[in-house]
Amino acid sequence: GIFDLCCKTAMSSFPNPIAHEDYEGNIECINLRSVVADELLRVRMDTKMSLISEIREKVVIIGQELANGTNAGYHLSVVGHSRGGGYATVLGYYLASDMYLEVASAV
């Protein structure tokens, strides 16, 4: 069934964005489902950036506009459905672990 398909889906290893933090079970690399993570984290040849980096840049620009030049920060929600839910989960994890992203609350 679908559960067996999900369990057998290929995994890819990526650097853990919170590996610098001290917590039990901390590891240098994390395994993510290849279908979603490879698309988001692959560095593009034309821009030399990953899709996550490109989205982050846009989040910063729009967030600054929403904050109207104040240091109030902004709230960010990342959502999706089906494959978009996978994208939202991986993107949300990476954005939430970004210590330089100035959001007012957890992603």
C-alpha positions as CSV (number, residue, x, y, z in Angstrom):
1,G,0.0,0.0,0.0
2,I,0.9,3.7,0.2
3,F,2.7,3.1,3.6
4,D,5.1,0.6,2.0
5,L,5.7,3.1,-0.9
6,C,6.5,5.9,1.5
7,C,8.9,3.7,3.5
8,K,10.8,2.6,0.4
9,T,11.2,6.1,-1.0
10,A,14.8,7.1,-1.4
11,M,16.5,9.3,1.2
12,S,19.2,11.9,0.7
13,S,21.6,13.1,3.4
14,F,22.0,16.9,4.0
15,P,23.9,19.0,6.5
16,N,21.9,19.5,9.7
17,P,21.2,23.3,9.9
18,I,21.0,23.1,13.7
19,A,24.1,20.9,14.2
20,H,25.8,23.7,16.0
21,E,23.3,23.5,18.8
22,D,23.8,21.3,21.9
23,Y,21.0,18.8,22.2
24,E,20.7,15.0,22.7
25,G,20.9,13.0,19.5
26,N,22.5,15.9,17.6
27,I,24.0,14.7,14.3
28,E,25.9,16.5,11.5
29,C,23.7,15.3,8.7
30,I,19.9,14.6,8.4
31,N,18.1,12.3,6.0
32,L,15.2,13.7,4.1
33,R,13.0,12.2,1.4
34,S,14.8,12.7,-1.9
35,V,11.8,13.8,-4.0
36,V,11.2,16.9,-2.1
37,A,14.5,17.7,-0.4
38,D,16.6,17.3,-3.6
39,E,14.5,19.8,-5.4
40,L,14.7,22.4,-2.6
41,L,18.3,22.0,-1.7
42,R,19.9,21.4,-5.1
43,V,22.1,24.3,-6.1
44,R,20.9,25.7,-9.4
45,M,23.5,26.2,-12.2
46,D,22.1,29.5,-13.4
47,T,21.7,31.3,-10.0
48,K,24.2,29.3,-8.0
49,M,21.6,29.1,-5.2
50,S,19.2,26.5,-3.9
51,L,15.5,27.0,-4.1
52,I,15.4,27.4,-0.3
53,S,18.0,30.2,-0.5
54,E,15.9,31.9,-3.2
55,I,12.7,31.6,-1.2
56,R,14.5,32.9,1.9
57,E,15.7,36.0,0.0
58,K,12.1,36.7,-1.0
59,V,10.8,36.1,2.6
60,V,13.4,38.7,3.9
61,I,12.3,41.3,1.3
62,I,8.6,40.8,1.9
63,G,9.1,40.6,5.6
64,Q,10.9,43.9,5.7
65,E,8.1,45.5,3.7
66,L,5.5,44.1,6.1
67,A,7.5,45.4,9.1
68,N,7.5,48.8,7.5
69,G,11.1,49.5,8.4
70,T,10.5,48.9,12.2
71,N,12.3,46.2,14.1
72,A,9.0,44.6,15.0
73,G,9.6,41.4,12.9
74,Y,6.8,39.5,11.2
75,H,5.0,36.3,11.4
76,L,5.6,33.5,8.9
77,S,3.5,30.5,8.1
78,V,4.6,27.9,5.6
79,V,1.8,25.6,4.3
80,G,1.2,23.1,1.5
81,H,-0.9,20.2,0.4
82,S,0.4,16.8,-0.9
83,R,3.9,17.3,-2.4
84,G,3.5,21.0,-1.4
85,G,3.2,19.8,2.2
86,G,6.5,18.1,1.9
87,Y,8.0,21.2,0.5
88,A,6.5,23.3,3.3
89,T,7.8,20.9,6.0
90,V,11.4,21.0,4.7
91,L,11.3,24.7,4.0
92,G,9.8,25.5,7.4
93,Y,12.5,23.5,9.1
94,Y,15.3,25.3,7.3
95,L,13.7,28.7,7.8
96,A,13.0,28.0,11.5
97,S,16.6,27.1,12.0
98,D,17.9,30.3,10.4
99,M,19.1,32.4,13.3
100,Y,19.4,35.5,11.0
101,L,15.8,35.5,9.8
102,E,14.0,38.1,11.9
103,V,10.6,36.6,12.5
104,A,8.5,37.6,15.5
105,S,7.4,34.1,16.3
106,A,8.3,30.5,15.4
107,V,7.9,29.4,11.8
